[in-house]
Amino acid sequence: MKHFISIWNRTTLIKKIMIGVVIGIFLAVFLPKVTLIGLLGKLFVGGLKAVAPLLVFALVANALSQHKENSKVNMKGVILLYLVGTFLAALVAVLVNNLLPLTLKLNSIPKTDLTPPKGVAEVFQNLLMNLVDNPINALVNANYIGVLFWALIFGMALRTSTKNTKELLQTSANVTSQVVKWIIDLAPFGIMGLVFTTISENGLSVMKDYGFLLCVLIGTMLFVALVVNPIIVFIILRKNPYPLVLRCLKESGLTAFFTRSSAANIPVNMKLCQDLGINEDLYSVSIPLGATINMGGAAITINVLTLAAVNTLGIQVDFMTALLLSIVAAVSACGASGVAGGSLLLIPVACSLFGINNDIAMQVVGVGFIVGVVQDSCETALNSSTDVLFTAVADMSTWSKTKN
């Protein structure tokens, strides 16, 4: 047993996760009724979601309180990369539709208690209201944009505090980070439970009628992850982007794929940024911010499904309308919550551009939920891994300017 534990401790986290995936598939096939196995996945995601808001607040507030005037942090570069990346992802989805036009079978309106926003204005209004949410309420409800806003306020206010106060804040951030590390160490068991639940409850048969739609969605996301994002990295850093791109996909995208939550993956991204040697002042703010506004995968989902509805109804789309759709999708995606399925409820906003009524739009949302088992996993993997990628690029570009 000691020998086994020693080997397990020496094994990398990625290998452990892959072992958990294989075991989860095996158990789902041969022991699908043992629902207790799936509880491991719920406990893992629940633990991450519980501690992530506190981690974000502690790290951001501490980073700003300790901030030195001569510290160079390229936050503007990160935000610009987030916005450009999301817009380009939306535009790629439009181009893919021109090459591979999709249609949908829209029969009945799905039953749902969810209410989509009525327009882009409501998306902005919701963002602003979340910004000034009660800080305690923001922590409890995992309102990350609210947590981030109040962490910024408290962090800046604490700059003038005493040395002892700053040390206490530093200790709180370190303790919270340690708790997160303990939870991340349990990822192989948690992901085993998540894989078990997904396969035992959904199987693969539900995907048969929507195989082509899934292929287009996943293919578009892979193209953005492996072609568009590397081009952006190369333009900025002028060196081979793939070692960094693939590492972000492997260490961030893999866990995000199974947790299906950008918010739950924040601690994983924080750890990866630390391993990459990124400036803590930068990633402590950019990672939680990215989980809120860097939504390339969400923009792809919104555009692909919206244009599929447009094709089904025989509506013609000109270039300017497609460009406007990409802008709306990018802006709307920034309002997508950092939880599973957050992008689907923004499809009616995009559909409204073409005069598609809410009843039909909600049918499209229903289709999205059907394929969401795979689509949302890929979407979250792209979103979350890109958070780290763009943060690293912005930080490395700062290094280049400093050296020059």
Phi, psi and omega per residue, in radians:
M1 nan -0.754 3.123
K2 -1.079 -0.661 3.126
H3 -1.137 -0.723 3.132
F4 -1.120 -0.782 3.137
I5 -1.091 -0.663 3.129
S6 -1.121 -0.747 3.115
I7 -1.139 -0.725 -3.140
W8 -1.082 -0.734 -3.131
N9 -1.172 -0.511 -3.141
R10 -1.445 -0.273 -3.125
T11 -1.314 2.424 3.141
T12 -1.182 2.735 -3.097
L13 -1.073 -0.671 -3.132
I14 -1.079 -0.767 3.113
K15 -1.123 -0.677 3.109
K16 -1.096 -0.724 3.140
I17 -1.115 -0.733 3.116
M18 -1.097 -0.665 3.062
I19 -1.085 -0.747 3.112
G20 -1.086 -0.673 3.110
V21 -1.093 -0.830 -3.128
V22 -1.078 -0.801 3.135
I23 -1.124 -0.681 3.118
G24 -1.078 -0.743 3.097
I25 -1.101 -0.795 -3.134
F26 -1.031 -0.829 -3.110
L27 -1.177 -0.623 3.137
A28 -1.155 -0.592 -3.137
V29 -1.321 -0.754 -3.014
F30 -1.743 -0.372 3.138
L31 -2.333 0.965 -3.033
P32 -1.159 -0.333 -3.083
K33 -1.516 -0.199 -3.112
V34 -1.437 1.380 -3.043
T35 -1.150 -0.273 3.140
L36 -1.076 -0.494 3.126
I37 -1.128 -0.706 3.125
G38 -1.121 -0.399 3.120
L39 -1.079 -0.519 3.111
L40 -1.059 -0.699 3.119
G41 -1.152 -0.746 3.128
K42 -1.115 -0.691 3.130
L43 -1.150 -0.700 -3.122
F44 -1.129 -0.904 -3.140
V45 -1.133 -0.686 3.115
G46 -1.068 -0.714 3.109
G47 -1.123 -0.772 3.116
L48 -1.103 -0.788 -3.123
K49 -1.140 -0.577 -3.114
A50 -1.213 -0.743 -3.042
V51 -1.571 -0.371 -3.062
A52 -1.036 -0.802 3.126
P53 -1.052 -0.717 3.124
L54 -1.142 -0.672 3.117
L55 -1.106 -0.801 3.138
V56 -1.027 -0.833 -3.120
F57 -1.084 -0.815 -3.086
A58 -1.122 -0.781 -3.090
L59 -1.205 -0.779 -3.102
V60 -1.173 -0.814 3.140
A61 -1.082 -0.739 3.137
N62 -1.151 -0.750 -3.117
A63 -1.072 -0.729 -3.128
L64 -1.278 -0.610 3.136
S65 -1.194 -0.536 -3.131
Q66 -1.600 -0.020 -3.033
H67 -1.056 2.340 3.097
K68 -1.752 2.558 -3.060
E69 -1.060 -0.583 -3.098
N70 -1.549 0.089 3.136
S71 -1.306 2.257 -3.106
K72 -1.796 1.927 3.141
V73 -2.137 2.163 -3.057
N74 -1.562 1.061 -3.119
M75 -1.193 -0.628 3.110
K76 -1.058 -0.678 3.119
G77 -1.116 -0.698 3.127
V78 -1.110 -0.845 -3.121
I79 -1.060 -0.745 3.124
L80 -1.090 -0.732 3.111
L81 -1.115 -0.730 3.099
Y82 -1.006 -0.839 -3.075
L83 -1.199 -0.783 3.135
V84 -1.132 -0.765 -3.132
G85 -1.069 -0.747 3.131
T86 -1.147 -0.737 3.123
F87 -1.123 -0.771 -3.135
L88 -1.121 -0.634 3.091
A89 -1.095 -0.740 3.104
A90 -1.120 -0.694 -3.135
L91 -1.177 -0.681 3.089
V92 -1.060 -0.694 3.124
A93 -1.075 -0.648 3.094
V94 -1.140 -0.780 3.130
L95 -1.105 -0.680 3.108
V96 -1.103 -0.672 3.111
N97 -1.079 -0.620 3.110
N98 -1.174 -0.569 3.138
L99 -1.450 -0.705 -3.074
L100 -2.270 1.291 -3.111
P101 -1.117 2.302 -3.118
L102 -1.829 2.675 2.954
T103 -2.293 2.763 -3.089
L104 -2.141 2.725 3.002
K105 -1.648 1.836 -3.111
L106 -1.898 1.877 -3.070
N107 -1.951 -1.079 -3.070
S108 -2.173 2.744 3.129
I109 -1.397 2.153 -3.120
P110 -1.197 2.548 3.094
K111 -1.402 2.163 -3.138
T112 -2.699 2.532 3.093
D113 -1.622 -0.026 -3.071
L114 -1.396 2.474 -3.133
T115 -2.039 2.024 -3.141
P116 -1.326 2.741 3.055
P117 -1.140 2.654 -3.074
K118 -1.484 -0.174 3.138
G119 3.093 3.105 -3.136
V120 -1.102 -0.595 3.141
A121 -1.063 -0.681 3.132
E122 -1.217 -0.599 3.081
V123 -1.060 -0.808 3.118
F124 -1.108 -0.715 -3.141
Q125 -1.091 -0.737 3.116
N126 -1.102 -0.698 3.111
L127 -1.077 -0.778 -3.121
L128 -1.162 -0.696 3.128
M129 -1.190 -0.639 3.072
N130 -1.153 -0.526 -3.124
L131 -1.099 -0.696 -3.073
V132 -1.818 0.415 3.088
D133 -1.107 2.654 3.043
N134 -0.930 2.227 -3.046
P135 -1.010 -0.660 3.107
I136 -1.170 -0.751 3.121
N137 -1.110 -0.659 3.115
A138 -1.097 -0.706 3.109
L139 -1.167 -0.771 -3.096
V140 -1.135 -0.742 -3.065
N141 -1.643 0.146 3.139
A142 0.954 0.738 3.028
N143 -1.443 1.606 -2.952
Y144 -1.192 -0.568 3.124
I145 -1.216 -0.586 3.045
G146 -1.215 -0.752 3.091
V147 -1.038 -0.786 -3.125
L148 -1.119 -0.746 -3.122
F149 -1.075 -0.849 -3.110
W150 -1.244 -0.523 3.053
A151 -1.129 -0.686 3.080
L152 -1.094 -0.771 -3.130
I153 -1.122 -0.881 -3.126
F154 -1.133 -0.683 3.141
G155 -1.074 -0.777 3.127
M156 -1.183 -0.639 3.126
A157 -1.163 -0.555 -3.093
L158 -1.431 -0.044 3.110
R159 -1.056 -0.562 -3.094
T160 -1.669 0.152 -3.118
S161 -1.338 3.017 -3.100
T162 -1.277 2.879 3.138
K163 -1.075 -0.702 -3.136
N164 -1.108 -0.686 3.121
T165 -1.125 -0.742 3.125
K166 -1.146 -0.642 3.105
E167 -1.147 -0.669 3.105
L168 -1.129 -0.714 3.106
L169 -1.136 -0.694 3.099
Q170 -1.096 -0.740 3.116
T171 -1.105 -0.734 3.125
S172 -1.069 -0.734 3.115
A173 -1.128 -0.716 -3.135
N174 -1.155 -0.728 3.136
V175 -1.129 -0.775 3.126
T176 -1.096 -0.702 3.104
S177 -1.101 -0.660 3.132
Q178 -1.155 -0.700 3.091
V179 -1.056 -0.734 3.124
V180 -1.096 -0.724 3.121
K181 -1.056 -0.709 3.101
W182 -1.074 -0.735 3.137
I183 -1.154 -0.737 -3.138
I184 -1.091 -0.586 3.101
D185 -1.083 -0.395 3.125
L186 -1.582 0.073 -3.094
A187 -0.937 -0.746 -3.126
P188 -0.991 -0.690 -3.140
F189 -1.291 -0.692 3.116
G190 -1.136 -0.767 -3.135
I191 -1.208 -0.566 3.029
M192 -1.013 -0.763 3.110
G193 -1.159 -0.664 3.131
L194 -1.159 -0.762 3.107
V195 -1.099 -0.745 3.128
F196 -1.019 -0.832 -3.114
T197 -1.110 -0.771 -3.105
T198 -1.066 -0.824 -3.069
I199 -1.315 -0.740 -3.087
S200 -1.196 -0.570 -3.096
E201 -1.580 -0.599 -3.032
N202 -1.881 -0.641 -3.062
G203 1.106 -2.844 3.136
L204 -1.973 -0.164 -3.065
S205 -1.141 -0.526 -3.110
V206 -1.145 -0.292 -3.082
M207 -1.570 -0.124 -3.020
K208 -1.038 -0.802 -3.082
D209 -1.275 -0.238 -3.074
Y210 -2.153 0.449 -3.101
G211 -1.053 -0.758 -3.110
F212 -1.170 -0.718 3.099
L213 -1.043 -0.775 3.127
L214 -1.100 -0.730 3.140
C215 -1.072 -0.707 3.133
V216 -1.167 -0.790 3.135
L217 -1.064 -0.895 -3.093
I218 -1.173 -0.709 3.133
G219 -1.089 -0.711 3.112
T220 -1.121 -0.747 3.128
M221 -1.138 -0.676 3.095
L222 -1.143 -0.674 3.122
F223 -1.100 -0.752 3.102
V224 -1.121 -0.758 -3.092
A225 -1.198 -0.648 -2.998
L226 -1.843 -0.149 3.136
V227 -2.186 -1.005 -3.057
V228 -1.148 -0.907 -3.134
N229 -1.066 -0.767 3.076
P230 -1.047 -0.627 3.096
I231 -1.102 -0.751 3.106
I232 -1.050 -0.789 -3.137
V233 -1.091 -0.760 -3.117
F234 -1.126 -0.717 -3.137
I235 -1.046 -0.658 -3.084
I236 -1.450 -0.780 -3.031
L237 -1.682 -0.329 3.140
R238 1.023 0.737 3.044
K239 -2.656 2.945 -3.098
N240 -0.959 2.038 -3.056
P241 -1.473 -0.271 -2.922
Y242 -1.213 -0.583 3.059
P243 -0.996 -0.766 3.124
L244 -1.244 -0.774 -3.131
V245 -1.038 -0.830 -3.094
L246 -1.200 -0.602 3.104
R247 -1.167 -0.719 3.102
C248 -1.105 -0.726 3.109
L249 -1.138 -0.700 -3.089
K250 -1.244 -0.827 -3.006
E251 -1.582 -0.442 3.099
S252 -1.844 -0.848 -3.087
G253 -1.084 -0.626 -3.093
L254 -1.122 -0.850 3.134
T255 -1.197 -0.661 3.121
A256 -1.111 -0.586 3.127
F257 -1.016 -0.700 -3.079
F258 -1.533 -0.603 3.123
T259 -1.344 -0.453 3.120
R260 0.982 0.641 3.128
S261 -2.645 2.038 3.076
S262 -1.081 -0.610 -3.141
A263 -1.137 -0.800 -3.129
A264 -1.165 -0.394 -3.100
N265 -1.558 -0.038 3.132
I266 -0.969 -0.813 3.125
P267 -1.068 -0.643 3.112
V268 -1.115 -0.753 3.121
N269 -1.146 -0.663 3.089
M270 -1.044 -0.764 -3.136
K271 -1.135 -0.719 3.132
L272 -1.131 -0.740 3.100
C273 -1.055 -0.686 3.102
Q274 -1.118 -0.746 3.127
D275 -1.143 -0.550 3.136
L276 -1.396 -0.119 3.116
G277 1.345 0.422 3.140
I278 -1.310 2.556 3.123
N279 -0.985 2.143 -3.096
E280 -1.104 -0.583 3.092
D281 -1.042 -0.519 -3.129
L282 -1.445 -0.976 -3.010
Y283 -1.254 -0.420 3.118
S284 -1.147 -0.378 3.089
V285 -1.806 -0.748 -3.029
S286 -1.197 -0.586 -3.112
I287 -1.194 -0.911 3.069
P288 -1.116 -0.562 3.069
L289 -1.139 -0.736 3.128
G290 -1.095 -0.627 3.113
A291 -1.137 -0.264 -3.132
T292 -1.753 -0.730 -3.000
I293 -2.064 -0.251 -3.127
N294 -1.592 1.571 -2.959
M295 -2.232 0.994 3.112
G296 -1.050 -0.744 3.125
G297 -1.108 -0.674 3.107
A298 -1.144 -0.703 3.116
A299 -1.086 -0.678 3.104
I300 -1.113 -0.828 -3.139
T301 -1.035 -0.801 -3.134
I302 -1.043 -0.825 -3.075
N303 -1.243 -0.760 -3.112
V304 -1.079 -0.828 -3.107
L305 -1.256 -0.642 3.100
T306 -1.118 -0.812 -3.130
L307 -1.205 -0.482 3.042
A308 -1.139 -0.700 3.078
A309 -1.158 -0.701 3.109
V310 -1.062 -0.790 3.121
N311 -1.104 -0.710 -3.125
T312 -1.076 -0.636 -3.111
L313 -1.553 -0.014 3.091
G314 1.268 0.468 3.140
I315 -1.495 2.318 3.136
Q316 -1.464 2.438 -3.116
V317 -2.114 2.065 3.077
D318 -1.574 3.065 -3.044
F319 -1.080 -0.791 -3.097
M320 -1.138 -0.657 3.097
T321 -1.156 -0.693 3.108
A322 -1.117 -0.687 3.110
L323 -1.132 -0.748 3.106
L324 -1.101 -0.699 3.108
L325 -1.051 -0.725 -3.141
S326 -1.118 -0.680 3.115
I327 -1.164 -0.805 3.135
V328 -1.091 -0.741 3.135
A329 -1.102 -0.714 3.134
A330 -1.135 -0.773 3.127
V331 -1.162 -0.767 3.140
S332 -1.132 -0.657 -3.141
A333 -1.070 -0.555 3.095
C334 -1.117 -0.359 3.114
G335 -1.651 0.012 3.115
A336 -1.209 2.336 3.129
S337 -1.215 2.743 -3.115
G338 -1.468 0.657 -3.141
V339 -2.225 2.950 -3.077
A340 -1.033 2.293 3.081
G341 1.382 0.170 -3.066
G342 -1.107 -0.491 -3.073
S343 -1.387 -0.421 -3.014
L344 -1.125 -0.623 -3.097
L345 -1.278 -0.099 3.099
L346 -1.651 -0.069 3.102
I347 -1.062 -0.729 3.101
P348 -1.023 -0.522 3.091
V349 -1.086 -0.814 3.140
A350 -1.210 -0.671 3.137
C351 -1.089 -0.545 -3.113
S352 -1.111 -0.387 3.095
L353 -1.087 -0.484 -3.076
F354 -1.842 0.195 3.115
G355 1.289 0.331 3.122
I356 -1.379 2.183 -3.070
N357 -1.233 2.901 -3.021
N358 -1.166 -0.542 3.139
D359 -1.081 -0.822 3.121
I360 -1.188 -0.709 3.139
A361 -1.039 -0.670 -3.138
M362 -1.261 -0.435 3.009
Q363 -1.156 -0.686 3.098
V364 -1.121 -0.691 3.070
V365 -1.055 -0.691 3.100
G366 -1.055 -0.716 3.069
V367 -1.071 -0.712 3.117
G368 -1.036 -0.697 3.125
F369 -1.195 -0.544 3.127
I370 -1.131 -0.789 -3.118
V371 -1.548 0.020 -3.026
G372 -1.098 -0.411 3.136
V373 -0.960 -0.748 -3.139
V374 -1.693 -0.783 -3.078
Q375 -1.005 -0.825 -3.062
D376 -1.204 -0.545 3.089
S377 -1.138 -0.796 3.123
C378 -1.174 -0.689 3.128
E379 -1.056 -0.809 -3.121
T380 -1.168 -0.653 3.119
A381 -1.077 -0.740 3.111
L382 -1.157 -0.843 -3.123
N383 -1.007 -0.900 -3.005
S384 -1.226 -0.730 3.139
S385 -1.166 -0.564 3.122
T386 -1.216 -0.505 3.060
D387 -0.974 -0.850 -3.135
V388 -1.212 -0.731 -3.100
L389 -1.018 -0.898 -3.098
F390 -1.214 -0.570 3.066
T391 -1.128 -0.759 3.132
A392 -1.125 -0.732 -3.137
V393 -1.101 -0.786 3.131
A394 -1.085 -0.704 3.139
D395 -1.194 -0.743 3.139
M396 -1.173 -0.590 3.106
S397 -1.177 -0.540 3.061
T398 -1.164 -0.721 3.090
W399 -1.034 -0.764 -3.093
S400 -1.070 -0.760 -3.135
K401 -1.142 -0.635 3.136
T402 -1.157 -0.706 -3.141
K403 -1.169 -0.649 -3.126
N404 -1.284 nan nan
